[in-house]
Amino acid sequence: VFCPVAMQFREHELRYILGKSGASAFMTVPRFKDTEPAARAEALAPEFDRLRHLLVWREQETDPTDLSLDRLAGTDPEPLRAYLDELEIDPHETLTLCWTSGTESRPKGVPRHHAHWVVNGESCSECGQLQEGENILNPFPMVNIASLGGMVMPWLMTRGKLVQHHPFDLPVFLRQMAEEKINYTVAPPAILNLLLKNADLLAKTDISHLRCI
C-alpha cells in the first residue's frame, strides 16, 4: 500500500499520518524549495516503531528511467523474483491510502483498491477518448484522486507521455501545451474563461495538438 503525502506537509501533519497509516518506509528528497524533508522525516522516525526504512531519493548518474528488475533488486535479483512469483494480489485489496486536504481539522485517510483505480482510468480514458500514445498534461499534485485516477491511470492504459505541471502557472502551462504537443489535459472553468476572454494570449498559444480538454 502506498500513501502519498503533500510536500507542503510539516511535522504536525506528518506525525499524524505516520501514526494513522502505520507506515514501515518513508521515501522523500533531501531538499524541496526552502525545506529539508529528509531531515524532518529522520527527526520524526524515532517516534514510530514500525517505521524501519527512510529512503532518500538523490540525483544519481544512473539512468532514472531504468526500472528493470535487475537494477531495482541490486546485485542479487533472485529473492525479489521469488517474492514476485509467489505474490497474489486481489483486485479489491487496498492499493493506496490518500489524504484529503484537511480543510476540516486534520487530513482524512481514504483507502482505495486496485479495481477502483482501474475503473477511474477506464472512465477518464473513455470520457477524453484518449488514443494510444497520446501526450497528457497533469496539472495536479501527485497525491490525490484527480492526479492518480484522472491522469496516471489513463497514461498507463494508453502508453503515452505524462507531463507534470504543479503548482499551476498559466504561462508555463500554455508553453508546455505547445512544447510537449499535448493532446489531453484538464483545467478549471476559470482558466478556460480567462483564455477565451484574452484573445491575444490565446492567439499566441499553440494548441494545435490539443484534441480534448
C-alpha positions as CSV (number, residue, x, y, z in Angstrom):
1,V,0.0,0.0,0.0
2,F,1.5,3.4,-0.9
3,C,0.5,6.5,0.9
4,P,1.4,9.8,-1.0
5,V,1.5,13.0,1.1
6,A,1.7,16.6,0.0
7,M,5.2,18.1,0.0
8,Q,3.8,21.1,1.9
9,F,3.0,18.9,5.0
10,R,5.1,19.7,8.0
11,E,5.7,17.9,11.3
12,H,2.2,18.2,12.6
13,E,0.6,16.6,9.5
14,L,3.3,14.0,9.0
15,R,3.3,12.9,12.6
16,Y,-0.5,12.3,12.4
17,I,-0.3,10.5,9.1
18,L,2.7,8.3,10.1
19,G,0.8,7.3,13.2
20,K,-2.5,6.5,11.5
21,S,-1.0,4.7,8.5
22,G,1.5,2.6,10.4
23,A,4.0,3.2,7.6
24,S,7.1,0.9,7.5
25,A,9.0,3.0,5.0
26,F,9.2,6.7,4.1
27,M,10.6,8.0,0.8
28,T,11.5,11.6,0.3
29,V,14.1,14.0,-1.1
30,P,16.9,15.9,0.6
31,R,15.6,19.4,-0.3
32,F,12.3,20.9,-1.6
33,K,12.3,24.6,-2.1
34,D,13.5,26.1,1.2
35,T,12.8,22.9,3.3
36,E,14.7,19.7,4.1
37,P,12.1,16.9,4.1
38,A,14.7,14.1,4.7
39,A,15.9,15.8,7.9
40,R,12.3,16.3,9.0
41,A,11.5,12.6,8.4
42,E,14.7,11.5,10.2
43,A,13.8,13.6,13.2
44,L,10.3,12.0,13.4
45,A,11.3,8.4,12.7
46,P,12.2,7.5,16.4
47,E,8.6,8.2,17.4
48,F,7.3,5.3,15.3
49,D,8.3,1.7,15.9
50,R,7.0,0.4,12.6
51,L,9.0,3.0,10.5
52,R,12.0,0.9,9.6
53,H,13.3,2.5,6.4
54,L,14.0,6.1,5.4
55,L,14.7,6.2,1.6
56,V,16.1,9.4,0.3
57,W,15.9,10.0,-3.5
58,R,19.1,11.7,-4.6
59,E,20.4,12.6,-8.0
60,Q,22.4,9.8,-9.5
61,E,24.4,9.2,-12.6
62,T,22.5,6.0,-13.4
63,D,19.6,6.2,-15.8
64,P,16.5,7.0,-13.7
65,T,14.2,5.5,-16.4
66,D,15.9,2.1,-16.0
67,L,13.3,0.3,-13.9
68,S,14.5,-3.2,-14.8
69,L,14.2,-5.9,-12.2
70,D,17.9,-6.4,-12.1
71,R,18.7,-2.8,-11.3
72,L,15.9,-2.4,-8.7
73,A,17.0,-5.7,-7.0
74,G,20.7,-4.8,-6.8
75,T,23.3,-7.4,-7.1
76,D,21.1,-10.4,-6.4
77,P,17.6,-10.2,-8.0
78,E,16.6,-13.8,-7.1
79,P,14.9,-13.0,-3.7
80,L,12.8,-10.4,-5.4
81,R,12.0,-12.7,-8.4
82,A,10.9,-15.4,-5.9
83,Y,8.7,-12.9,-4.0
84,L,7.0,-11.7,-7.2
85,D,6.4,-15.2,-8.4
86,E,4.5,-16.1,-5.3
87,L,2.7,-12.8,-4.9
88,E,-1.0,-12.9,-5.2
89,I,-3.0,-9.7,-5.4
90,D,-6.7,-9.4,-5.0
91,P,-8.1,-6.5,-7.1
92,H,-10.1,-5.5,-4.1
93,E,-7.1,-5.2,-1.8
94,T,-6.2,-1.7,-0.8
95,L,-3.6,-0.2,-3.1
96,T,-3.4,3.5,-1.9
97,L,-4.1,5.5,1.2
98,C,-4.6,9.1,0.0
99,W,-5.2,12.0,2.3
100,T,-7.8,14.8,2.0
101,S,-6.5,18.4,2.1
102,G,-7.5,18.8,5.7
103,T,-10.0,21.7,5.1
104,E,-11.9,20.3,8.2
105,S,-9.5,19.7,11.0
106,R,-6.9,17.0,10.2
107,P,-6.4,15.3,6.9
108,K,-8.6,12.2,6.4
109,G,-7.1,8.9,5.0
110,V,-9.1,7.4,2.2
111,P,-8.2,3.8,1.2
112,R,-8.7,2.8,-2.5
113,H,-8.3,-0.6,-4.0
114,H,-6.8,-1.8,-7.3
115,A,-10.1,-2.2,-9.1
116,H,-11.1,1.4,-8.1
117,W,-8.1,2.9,-9.8
118,V,-8.7,0.7,-12.9
119,V,-12.3,1.9,-13.2
120,N,-11.0,5.5,-12.7
121,G,-8.5,5.1,-15.5
122,E,-11.0,3.5,-17.9
123,S,-13.7,6.1,-17.2
124,C,-11.3,9.1,-17.8
125,S,-9.8,7.5,-20.9
126,E,-13.3,6.9,-22.3
127,C,-14.6,10.4,-21.4
128,G,-11.5,12.0,-23.0
129,Q,-11.5,9.5,-25.9
130,L,-7.7,9.1,-25.3
131,Q,-5.9,7.4,-28.1
132,E,-2.8,5.1,-28.0
133,G,0.4,7.0,-27.3
134,E,-1.1,10.4,-26.6
135,N,0.5,13.2,-24.5
136,I,-1.2,14.1,-21.3
137,L,-0.5,17.3,-19.2
138,N,-1.1,16.8,-15.5
139,P,-1.8,20.0,-13.5
140,F,-2.5,18.2,-10.2
141,P,-0.1,17.3,-7.3
142,M,0.7,13.5,-7.4
143,V,-1.2,12.8,-4.2
144,N,-4.9,12.8,-5.0
145,I,-7.6,11.0,-7.0
146,A,-7.6,13.7,-9.7
147,S,-4.0,13.0,-10.4
148,L,-3.8,9.3,-9.9
149,G,-7.1,8.3,-11.3
150,G,-7.6,11.1,-13.8
151,M,-4.1,11.3,-15.2
152,V,-1.7,8.5,-14.2
153,M,-4.1,5.6,-14.8
154,P,-5.2,6.8,-18.3
155,W,-1.5,7.4,-19.1
156,L,-0.6,3.8,-18.1
157,M,-3.6,2.5,-20.2
158,T,-2.8,4.5,-23.3
159,R,1.0,4.1,-23.0
160,G,1.7,7.7,-24.0
161,K,3.6,10.5,-22.3
162,L,2.7,12.1,-18.9
163,V,3.9,15.7,-18.5
164,Q,3.9,17.1,-14.9
165,H,2.8,20.6,-14.0
166,H,2.4,21.9,-10.4
167,P,1.8,24.3,-8.9
168,F,-0.4,26.0,-11.5
169,D,1.4,28.7,-13.6
170,L,-0.6,29.8,-16.7
171,P,2.4,30.9,-18.9
172,V,4.2,27.6,-18.1
173,F,1.1,25.6,-18.6
174,L,0.5,27.1,-22.1
175,R,4.2,26.7,-23.0
176,Q,4.0,23.1,-22.1
177,M,0.9,22.7,-24.3
178,A,3.0,23.8,-27.3
179,E,6.4,22.3,-26.5
180,E,5.1,18.9,-25.4
181,K,2.5,18.7,-28.1
182,I,-0.2,18.0,-25.5
183,N,-3.3,16.1,-26.7
184,Y,-5.3,16.0,-23.5
185,T,-5.4,17.9,-20.2
186,V,-7.7,19.2,-17.5
187,A,-8.3,22.8,-16.4
188,P,-10.9,24.6,-14.3
189,P,-13.5,26.7,-16.0
190,A,-12.0,29.9,-14.6
191,I,-8.8,29.2,-16.6
192,L,-10.7,28.4,-19.8
193,N,-12.8,31.5,-19.4
194,L,-9.7,33.6,-18.9
195,L,-8.2,32.2,-22.1
196,L,-11.4,32.9,-24.1
197,K,-11.5,36.4,-22.9
198,N,-7.9,37.1,-23.7
199,A,-7.7,36.9,-27.5
200,D,-4.0,38.0,-27.6
201,L,-2.9,35.3,-25.2
202,L,-4.9,32.6,-27.0
203,A,-3.6,33.7,-30.4
204,K,0.0,33.3,-29.1
205,T,-0.7,29.8,-27.7
206,D,-0.1,26.8,-29.9
207,I,-2.8,24.3,-29.1
208,S,-2.8,22.7,-32.5
209,H,-2.2,19.3,-30.9
210,L,-4.8,19.6,-28.2
211,R,-7.7,17.2,-29.0
212,C,-9.6,17.3,-25.7
213,I,-9.6,19.4,-22.6
